[in-house]
Structure formats: structure tokens, C-alpha cells
Amino acid sequence: MSQRLRGILDDEAAGAAKDLFEGSNKLLGRTANLLRILAHSPELARWYLGFVAAVRQPRAGAVSDVRLRNLAVLKTSTINGCKY
């Protein structure tokens, strides 16, 4: 299955998308592929970025154990047939 919406690349990002990518790089150290796709709808992308930061980043209030979060990522990837 291929994605229907292409993610916005860094050099294509403008306005709200560019701001989102800069914020993501500050909070998470990178811009996730899903955020690049969600950037077509900046309001949804802002919500997603805040949610991910709150769940995964201790600086943003995450209180779950990092090993448990990594296990959840691996299990979710396995269930979804992720190959990388």
C-alpha cells in the first residue's frame, strides 16, 4: 500500500508547515514522516506534535518510562508489519 498524500519536504515547507517542522526539530530532534503528511492540515499537525511531545519527551511533561515507550513503539511496529 502506498501513501496517498505525499509528505512535505523541508525545502517545500512554508508558513505554518515550516514553523511546525522547526518546532518538531526543537522538541523531538527531527521531523517525523507522519508530521510531514499532516502538515497539509496545520491545525491537525499542531495537535499531533503537542501530543507526541507530551507522551515522549520528558522536557514536555512525559512521565512514562523510556523503556516502556520504546517497547510500545516496537510492538506497534511489529503489529503493523513495519519492516524498519
C-alpha positions in Angstrom: 0.0 0.0 0.0 1.4 3.4 -0.9 0.6 6.6 0.8 -2.0 8.8 -0.9 -0.6 12.1 0.4 3.0 12.9 -0.1 4.9 14.4 2.8 6.0 18.0 2.6 9.8 18.2 2.3 11.9 20.7 4.2 12.7 22.9 1.2 8.9 22.9 0.2 7.7 23.9 3.7 6.4 27.4 4.0 4.3 29.3 6.6 2.7 27.1 9.2 4.4 23.9 7.8 7.8 25.5 8.2 7.0 26.6 11.7 5.8 23.1 12.6 9.0 21.5 11.2 11.2 23.9 13.2 9.2 23.2 16.4 9.4 19.5 15.8 13.2 19.7 15.3 13.5 21.6 18.6 11.2 19.2 20.6 12.0 15.9 19.0 15.3 16.4 17.2 13.7 15.6 13.8 10.5 15.8 11.8 8.6 12.6 11.6 7.2 11.4 8.3 3.6 11.5 9.7 4.0 15.1 10.7 5.2 15.9 7.1 1.9 14.4 5.8 -0.2 16.0 8.5 1.3 19.4 7.7 -1.2 19.6 4.8 -3.6 20.4 7.7 -1.6 22.6 10.0 -4.2 22.5 12.9 -4.1 18.8 13.0 -0.4 18.7 12.7 0.0 21.1 15.7 -2.3 18.9 17.8 -0.2 15.8 16.8 3.1 17.5 17.6 1.9 18.6 21.0 0.5 15.1 21.7 3.8 13.3 20.7 5.9 15.7 22.7 3.7 15.3 25.8 3.9 11.5 25.5 7.5 11.0 24.5 9.5 14.0 25.7 10.3 14.4 29.5 11.0 18.1 28.9 7.4 18.4 27.7 5.9 16.5 30.7 6.2 12.8 29.7 6.3 10.7 32.8 6.4 7.2 31.4 9.5 5.1 31.5 11.6 5.4 28.3 12.0 1.6 28.1 8.2 1.1 28.2 7.7 3.8 25.5 10.3 2.1 23.3 8.7 -1.3 23.8 5.3 0.2 22.8 6.9 1.6 19.6 8.5 -1.8 18.7 5.3 -3.7 19.5 3.1 -1.3 17.4 5.6 -1.5 14.5 5.6 -5.3 14.6 1.8 -5.5 14.7 1.6 -3.1 11.7 4.1 -5.1 9.7 6.7 -2.3 9.7 9.9 -3.5 8.0 12.3 -1.0 9.6 
